[in-house]
Every structure is written in structure tokens, then in C-alpha cells.
């Protein structure tokens, strides 16, 4: 049973390298001489060098001497002692951009005895900035605050909390004060609680305070931490002011926690969608080859049995339609999963769009009227022809399908109007139909990947259009009114600089 599962494990080195290349986590591998033998895209972005420039090079070849010395010193410790090492390192690339990294290093020994150093990096600059902002905030409020780790160490404490400890800011002095508070409430500080007690403060005498503990929480450190707050309530007027401040802080904290949770969810979603996109692209490419063989075989069979009266023409037609449908689904999957840099060159967008629409019109119902209203006057616009073509075809296909019901057009005079014009330093491509429109509850969700109200399709058509627009540095707008039709509008910047920024 175990061997069967192992046999199913992905073992294609090209596929594995493709996955590693596109992971959002920075990964690099060095040989025993501490020369780079692998660097994925995220790692290249951090250093500001291409993989070609890194391969065979060492840290001392592109970092400042002191910075390189520290990096190589840690590398040698891991290689010689075989330990895993977690450190914080600051990397400054040629552009002068410094990044605070959480670096994990470990030694790998291959089956042939070769030794390698595996390095992963996580950008924690934003996290450290938020921590610094929170610590700075604690110095501006009339509340003593301390972060106590589960092992008894103090992560930080503000000046007011240190004052309650009679100025003894050593770890032992602050823990002694926390222990005294714990005598007034069972379970403090590990259990979330709030209670009143008295403390003796040097120079102020006995003070009545409210002690608040969050209990043990996972808030980013290796173990658990508790946030303890001390509020002086010796005077009622002070208590009222403090209560108002605490309420405000609690609201801000709740808002910040909600924003942080939302940001974390968005980051996780983005990472998963990037990995899903790479997997989708791999599967789609693998399916195209057998589909091509099926299409070719069906064509040869159809040619050989032509006019022989075997009665299998309808089956061959179903095969061809099925292959075409699968090919369209693969195209949508690839459209959505492509994240490579665009190849944008200035060109006559109106002339190009005319050719695309004329070619696409051959695949649309005869009763459907296409109306071109071009207003760019031959001005060149930077765009990627292959990617923008997919967006235009998707918009036209969506409009055509919206006005069709089992090949029978719903509208008496179905019309798709494709127009171009300039607005706000953008070239605008608009596709409007006079179909049934999109209900408001559906319109709110059409941008979501995999969402569809059709009995067929992938639900990636509109997300792919939006992704292509954003990759060009533009945006997609969708407006619809039930019974009056739908309008898709793609905005494209007129300058190549804006396109490069988006890429």
C-alpha cells in the first residue's frame, strides 16, 4: 500500500522545478562551496538579480563585504554543524532597497553524499513596521502595557509599565511585578481576565489599578504570548478618561485586527490562486496533446467513411463538438493562469480590433449583428495582441451567449456594439449588447473565479478579462440592467510606462 502511494507521488523534475520557480516563497540552494545552484523567482526578486547572474556566484559577489560576511558565516555554521538556523537578515540590493527577511537555513545531503544548503526567506518588513507602530502607540496612552512570552521572557513593555515596577526593567523585576498581580486572580496571566487590585509604586505609594490579560495567544512569536495592561483608577476622573481611551483603543484594535485578518486571508488566497494557476496551466497543456490526437483521428475517420452510409456521422459530430468545447475550456483556464510579463508594443488598436472582430464574426450566429464604432483615429496604443485578443473574444462570446438560448436568439434584433474612444489618458474598448442583462445579485459575483450561472463553462471568462486588463495597467468595468443589456468596458493606459508598472 505504501509503495503504491509513493509511486503516485509527483516525480517529474521539470514539473517540480516549475512549481518551485513560481512559489511565492523565496527559495535558494547553495553547494558545499556556498555557490548558488538554484534560485526561484521570488529569491531573484529579493536580490535584484536574475538566476543566470546568481548561478555559480557567492554572496560575496554581489553583497557589501560586511553583509556578505554575516550571510556566509551563518551558512558555514549550518553546513559544518548540520543544524537548522532561523535568523533575521537585512538584504540591500543594487537599487538600494533594504528588505528585512526571516531566513531559515538547513543542510541537505544527497544520496550520492553531496551536501547542499537550503535557504528560504520570508519578507517580514511590513510585520516589523506594524509591531513598531504598535509599540510606539503604547507609549502615547496612559496604560501600562507588557507582552509576556509563555517561557517568561518579556517581548516588550512601555515606560508606564516599567514605572509600576519601581524602575526595575530587568526581566526578573518585571516578572516579579506580574507575579504580585497574579496573587489577586487565579490563572493570571495565562487566562483572559480583568480584575481590580492595589499595587505599591515607588514615589506614588499605593495605587488602585485594573489589570487586564489577553491570556495566551499566538500573535506571531514562536510560542504563545499574553498582552497585559495596567490601568490606574485611583481617581474617578482619571478612571473616566482612561475608560474612554480604552474603549477607543478597543475599537481601533478590533478594526485593525479585522483589517489584519482580511489582509492575511487575501495573502493566503493570492498564494493559493498563484499555485492553482500554475497547476492549472500544467494540466491544461498536458490535455491539449491528447485532444489534438482525438481531433485528428476523428477527421481521418470522417474522411475515410465519407459517402459510405455507415450512419455514424452524428457520433463524429458529437466528438468534434466535444473536442471544441474542451479546447475552449482549456483556453479559458490558460487565460486565467497566465501570469507572465506581457509583450506590449505600440500599434494601431482600431486596425487590429477590426481584424479580430471580422475573424470572430465567422463563429457567431448569422442573425447576430456586429456594429463597429472606432474612434481612436489610428493612434498607436501599447498592448499585447495575443492577450488582449483573448479578452475581446471573451467579451464578444459572453454577449453572444447572453442573447442565445439553445441556438435560438432571444432578442428579435440581437446586436453587439464594439466601440473605441479616448478618455482620461486611456484608450477604451467597450463591448455592449442588447440582451437580457445581468441580475444585480449575479452582477456582484461575476468577477469571482469559478462562479457561473451557466450549465457549462468554467466561470473563468470574466476573471480572465479583468486579469488581462489589470496586467495592461488598466481596469475592467461592468454595467448591466436587466432587460436592457450589458456593457463591458476595458481601460488601457496610453503610455508604455504605465503598462510596465503594472507588469
C-alpha positions in Angstrom: 0.0 0.0 0.0 2.8 2.4 0.9 4.7 1.7 -2.3 1.5 2.3 -4.3 1.2 5.7 -2.7 4.9 6.5 -3.3 4.5 5.6 -7.0 1.7 8.2 -7.3 4.0 10.9 -5.9 4.9 13.6 -8.4 8.5 12.8 -9.6 8.9 14.8 -12.8 11.8 17.1 -12.1 10.8 19.7 -14.7 7.3 19.9 -13.2 8.7 20.1 -9.6 11.2 22.9 -10.7 8.3 24.7 -12.4 6.3 24.6 -9.2 9.3 25.8 -7.1 10.0 28.6 -9.6 6.6 30.0 -9.2 6.1 29.6 -5.4 5.6 33.0 -3.6 8.2 31.9 -1.0 11.8 32.8 -1.7 13.9 29.6 -2.1 17.6 29.2 -3.0 20.1 26.3 -2.9 23.9 26.5 -2.5 26.5 23.8 -3.0 29.2 22.9 -0.5 31.3 25.9 -1.7 28.4 28.2 -0.9 27.8 29.0 -4.6 24.2 29.3 -5.9 23.0 26.3 -7.8 19.3 27.2 -7.8 17.2 30.4 -7.2 13.5 30.7 -7.7 11.8 33.9 -9.0 10.9 35.2 -5.5 14.5 34.9 -4.4 15.8 36.6 -7.6 13.3 39.5 -6.9 14.7 40.0 -3.4 18.3 40.1 -4.5 17.5 42.1 -7.7 19.5 39.6 -9.9 18.4 37.1 -12.5 19.0 33.4 -11.9 21.6 33.4 -14.7 23.6 36.1 -12.8 23.3 34.1 -9.5 24.2 30.6 -10.6 27.8 29.8 -9.7 28.2 33.0 -7.7 28.6 33.5 -4.0 27.1 36.1 -1.6 30.4 38.0 -1.7 30.0 38.6 -5.4 27.0 41.0 -5.1 26.5 41.9 -1.4 28.5 44.5 0.6 31.6 42.8 2.3 30.2 43.1 5.8 26.8 41.9 4.8 28.2 39.0 2.8 30.4 38.0 5.7 27.5 37.7 8.0 25.5 35.7 5.5 28.4 33.3 4.8 29.2 33.0 8.5 25.7 31.7 9.1 25.9 29.4 6.1 29.1 27.8 7.4 27.6 27.2 10.8 24.7 25.2 9.2 26.9 23.2 6.8 29.5 22.3 9.5 27.2 21.6 12.4 24.2 20.3 10.4 21.7 22.4 12.5 18.7 24.4 11.3 19.2 28.1 11.7 16.4 30.7 11.9 17.7 34.3 11.7 16.6 37.8 10.8 18.7 39.3 8.0 18.6 42.6 6.2 19.3 42.4 2.5 20.0 45.6 0.4 20.0 45.1 -3.4 21.7 47.2 -6.1 18.8 49.6 -6.2 19.4 50.5 -2.5 16.2 48.8 -1.4 16.5 47.1 2.0 14.3 44.1 3.0 14.0 42.6 6.4 14.0 38.8 6.0 13.2 35.9 8.2 15.7 33.4 6.9 15.7 29.6 7.5 18.8 27.6 6.6 19.3 23.8 6.7 21.7 21.3 5.4 20.7 18.7 2.8 22.8 15.6 2.0 22.0 13.9 -1.3 22.0 10.1 -1.8 25.4 10.3 -3.5 26.9 12.2 -0.5 26.8 15.7 -1.9 26.0 18.4 0.6 23.8 21.4 -0.2 22.5 24.4 1.8 18.7 25.1 1.5 17.7 28.7 2.2 14.2 30.1 2.4 13.3 33.8 3.0 10.2 35.5 4.2 9.7 39.2 3.9 8.8 40.5 7.4 9.4 44.2 6.8 5.7 45.0 7.0 5.2 42.9 10.1 8.1 44.6 11.9 6.8 48.0 10.9 3.4 47.2 12.4 5.0 45.9 15.6 7.0 49.2 15.8 3.8 51.2 15.3 2.0 49.3 18.0 4.9 49.8 20.4 5.0 53.5 19.6 1.3 53.7 20.2 1.6 52.1 23.7 4.0 55.0 24.7 1.2 57.6 24.0 -1.6 56.1 26.1 -2.0 56.2 29.9 -1.9 52.4 30.2 1.0 50.2 31.3 1.5 47.5 28.6 3.7 44.4 28.5 4.0 41.5 26.2 4.9 38.4 28.3 6.1 35.2 26.4 5.0 31.8 27.7 8.6 31.0 28.7 8.7 34.1 31.0 10.7 36.4 28.7 9.5 39.9 28.1 9.0 40.8 24.4 8.4 44.5 25.2 7.0 46.8 27.8 6.2 50.5 27.7 7.5 53.2 30.1 4.4 53.4 32.2 4.5 49.6 32.9 8.2 49.9 33.8 7.2 52.7 36.3 4.8 50.3 38.1 7.9 48.0 38.5 9.6 50.8 40.5 12.0 51.3 37.6 13.4 47.8 37.7 13.2 47.0 34.0 15.1 43.7 34.2 13.3 40.6 33.2 13.3 39.4 36.8 12.0 42.8 38.1 9.1 42.9 35.6 8.2 39.2 36.2 8.2 39.9 40.0 5.6 42.6 39.5 3.5 40.3 37.3 3.6 37.6 39.9 2.3 40.0 42.5 -0.6 40.8 40.3 -1.3 37.1 39.9 -1.9 36.7 43.6 -5.1 38.7 43.1 -6.6 36.5 40.3 -6.2 32.8 39.8 -4.9 31.9 36.3 -3.4 35.3 35.6 -1.8 36.0 33.2 -2.4 32.8 31.1 -6.2 33.1 31.3 -8.0 36.0 29.7 -9.3 38.1 32.7 -9.9 41.6 34.1 -9.7 42.5 37.8 -9.0 45.3 40.2 -6.1 45.3 42.7 -3.7 47.5 44.6 0.0 48.0 43.9 2.7 49.9 45.6 4.6 52.2 43.3 7.9 53.9 44.3 7.3 57.7 44.7 3.5 57.3 44.3 2.6 54.9 47.1 -0.4 52.6 46.9 -2.4 52.8 43.7 -5.6 51.1 42.7 -5.4 49.6 39.2 -7.3 47.4 36.8 -5.2 44.6 35.4 -6.2 43.1 32.1 -4.7 40.0 30.4 -5.4 38.6 27.0 -4.5 35.1 28.0 -2.0 33.0 26.0 -2.3 33.9 22.3 -0.5 33.0 19.1 0.5 36.5 17.9 3.4 35.9 15.7 6.2 34.7 18.0 7.5 31.2 18.2 5.5 30.4 21.3 2.4 32.0 22.9 2.2 35.4 24.4 -0.1 37.4 26.7 -0.7 41.1 26.4 -1.1 42.6 29.9 -2.5 46.1 30.5 -2.4 48.0 33.8 -4.8 51.0 34.3 -4.6 53.3 37.2 -8.1 54.0 38.6 -7.1 55.8 41.8 -9.0 58.9 40.9 -12.5 58.7 39.4 -11.9 61.5 36.9 -8.8 59.6 35.7 -10.8 56.4 35.5 -13.4 58.1 33.3 -10.8 59.4 30.9 -8.9 56.0 30.9 -12.2 54.1 30.2 -12.9 56.4 27.3 -9.4 55.9 26.0 -9.6 52.1 26.4 -12.9 51.9 24.6 -11.4 53.9 21.7 -8.4 51.7 21.6 -10.5 48.6 21.8 -12.5 49.8 18.8 -9.3 50.6 16.9 -7.8 47.3 17.9 -10.9 45.4 16.7 -10.7 47.3 13.4 -7.0 46.7 13.0 -7.5 43.0 13.8 -10.3 42.8 11.3 -8.1 44.5 8.7 -5.2 42.3 9.5 -7.3 39.2 9.3 -8.7 40.4 5.9 -5.2 41.1 4.7 -3.9 37.7 5.8 -6.9 36.0 4.1 -6.2 37.9 0.9 -2.5 36.9 1.0 -3.4 33.3 1.5 -6.0 33.4 -1.2 -3.4 35.1 -3.6 -0.8 32.4 -2.8 -3.3 29.6 -3.3 -4.6 31.1 -6.6 -1.0 31.5 -7.9 -0.2 27.9 -7.1 -3.6 26.8 -8.5 -2.8 28.8 -11.7 0.5 27.1 -12.2 -1.1 23.7 -11.6 -4.0 24.6 -14.0 -1.5 25.7 -16.7 0.4 22.4 -16.4 -2.7 20.2 -16.6 -4.2 22.3 -19.5 -1.0 21.9 -21.6 -1.0 18.1 -20.9 -4.6 17.8 -22.0 -4.1 19.7 -25.3 -1.9 16.9 -26.8 -4.4 14.0 -26.4 -7.2 16.4 -27.5 -5.3 17.1 -30.7 -4.9 13.4 -31.4 -8.6 12.9 -30.9 -9.4 15.8 -33.3 -7.0 14.4 -35.9 -8.3 10.9 -35.6 -11.9 12.0 -35.9 -11.1 14.0 -39.0 -9.4 10.9 -40.7 -12.2 8.6 -39.8 -14.7 11.1 -41.2 -12.8 11.4 -44.4 -12.5 7.6 -44.8 -16.2 6.8 -44.2 -17.5 9.8 -46.2 -20.4 8.7 -48.5 -20.3 5.1 -47.3 -23.5 5.3 -45.4 -22.3 3.8 -42.1 -24.6 6.1 -40.1 -22.1 7.4 -37.6 -21.9 10.9 -38.9 -23.8 12.2 -35.8 -21.4 10.5 -33.4 -18.4 12.1 -35.2 -20.1 15.5 -35.0 -20.6 15.0 -31.2 -16.9 14.1 -30.9 -15.8 17.2 -32.8 -18.1 19.4 -30.7 -16.9 17.8 -27.5 -13.3 18.4 -28.5 -14.0 22.0 -29.4 -15.8 22.6 -26.1 -12.9 21.0 -24.2 -10.4 23.2 -26.1 -12.4 26.3 -25.3 -12.3 25.3 -21.6 -8.6 24.8 -21.7 -8.2 28.2 -23.4 -10.1 29.8 -20.5 -8.0 28.0 -17.9 -4.8 29.1 -19.6 -6.1 32.7 -19.9 -6.7 32.8 -16.2 -3.5 31.1 -15.2 -1.1 33.1 -17.3 1.0 35.5 -15.1 4.0 36.0 -17.3 5.1 39.5 -18.3 3.2 41.0 -21.3 4.9 41.8 -24.6 3.3 45.2 -25.3 4.2 47.2 -28.4 2.5 50.4 -29.6 0.2 49.5 -32.6 -2.9 50.8 -34.3 -5.6 49.4 -32.0 -8.5 50.2 -34.2 -7.0 48.3 -37.2 -6.1 45.4 -35.1 -9.5 45.2 -33.5 -11.2 45.3 -36.9 -9.3 42.1 -37.9 -10.1 40.3 -34.6 -13.8 41.1 -34.9 -14.1 40.1 -38.5 -12.4 36.8 -37.7 -14.6 36.2 -34.6 -17.8 37.1 -36.5 -17.4 33.9 -38.6 -18.1 31.8 -35.4 -21.2 33.8 -34.3 -24.9 33.2 -35.2 -25.8 34.7 -38.6 -28.7 36.7 -37.1 -26.4 38.5 -34.7 -25.4 42.0 -35.9 -21.9 43.3 -35.1 -21.5 47.1 -35.1 -18.0 48.6 -35.0 -17.7 52.2 -33.9 -14.0 53.0 -33.9 -12.8 56.4 -32.6 -9.0 56.1 -31.9 -8.2 57.7 -35.3 -5.2 55.4 -35.9 -3.3 56.5 -32.8 -1.0 53.8 -31.5 -1.6 52.2 -28.1 0.7 49.8 -26.3 -0.9 46.3 -25.9 -0.1 42.6 -26.1 -2.1 41.4 -29.1 -2.4 37.7 -28.1 -3.6 38.5 -24.5 -5.9 41.4 -25.5 -7.4 39.2 -28.3 -8.5 36.7 -25.6 -10.2 39.5 -23.6 -12.0 40.8 -26.7 -13.1 37.4 -27.8 -14.3 36.5 -24.3 -16.4 39.8 -24.2 -18.0 39.1 -27.6 -18.6 35.4 -26.7 -20.3 36.4 -23.4 -22.5 38.9 -25.2 -23.4 36.3 -27.9 -24.2 33.6 -25.3 -26.3 36.0 -23.2 -28.6 36.6 -26.2 -28.8 32.9 -27.2 -30.9 30.1 -25.8 -30.2 26.7 -27.2 -29.1 28.3 -30.5 -32.3 30.3 -30.7 -31.7 34.0 -30.3 -33.8 35.6 -27.6 -33.7 39.1 -28.9 -35.6 40.0 -32.1 -32.7 42.1 -33.3 -29.7 41.0 -31.4 -26.8 43.5 -31.7 -23.3 43.7 -30.2 -21.7 47.2 -30.5 -17.9 47.3 -30.2 -16.6 50.8 -29.8 -13.3 52.6 -29.1 -12.6 56.1 -27.8 -10.2 58.1 -25.6 -11.0 59.1 -22.0 -8.8 60.2 -19.1 -5.4 59.3 -20.7 -6.7 55.9 -21.6 -7.8 54.1 -24.7 -11.2 52.5 -24.0 -12.6 49.3 -25.7 -16.3 48.8 -25.0 -18.5 45.8 -25.9 -22.2 46.4 -25.4 -25.2 44.1 -26.1 -29.0 44.5 -26.1 -29.5 41.1 -24.4 -31.4 40.2 -21.2 -28.8 41.8 -18.8 -27.4 40.5 -15.6 -29.4 40.5 -12.3 -27.9 42.6 -9.5 -27.2 39.6 -7.2 -25.3 37.9 -10.1 -23.5 41.1 -11.2 -21.9 41.3 -7.7 -20.3 37.9 -8.2 -19.4 37.7 -11.9 -15.7 38.7 -11.1 -15.3 35.7 -8.8 -13.2 32.9 -10.3 -15.2 29.7 -10.9 -18.6 31.4 -10.5 -21.0 30.8 -13.3 -24.8 30.6 -13.8 -24.5 28.5 -17.0 -24.9 24.8 -17.2 -21.5 24.7 -18.9 -18.2 26.6 -18.8 -15.6 27.2 -16.1 -16.6 30.6 -14.7 -13.2 32.0 -15.6 -14.1 34.1 -18.6 -14.8 37.4 -16.9 -12.0 36.9 -14.3 -9.6 36.3 -17.2 -10.8 39.5 -18.9 -10.2 41.5 -15.7 -6.8 39.9 -15.2 -5.7 40.8 -18.7 -6.9 44.4 -18.2 -5.0 44.8 -14.9 -1.9 43.3 -16.5 -2.0 46.0 -19.1 -2.2 48.6 -16.3 -5.9 49.2 -16.9 -9.1 48.1 -15.4 -12.4 46.4 -16.3 -15.9 47.9 -15.7 -19.1 46.0 -16.0 -22.5 47.7 -16.1 -25.8 45.9 -16.7 -29.6 46.5 -16.4 -32.0 43.6 -16.6 -33.9 43.7 -19.9 -31.6 46.3 -21.4 -28.3 44.6 -21.9 -24.8 44.5 -20.5 -21.7 46.7 -21.2 -18.1 45.6 -20.7 -15.5 48.4 -20.7 -11.7 47.8 -20.7 -9.5 50.8 -20.0 -5.9 50.7 -21.4 -3.2 53.3 -20.5 -1.8 55.2 -23.4 1.8 55.1 -22.1 4.1 52.1 -22.1 5.4 53.3 -18.7 2.1 52.6 -17.0 2.0 49.1 -18.7 5.5 48.4 -17.4 4.5 49.5 -13.8 1.5 47.1 -13.9 3.7 44.2 -15.1 
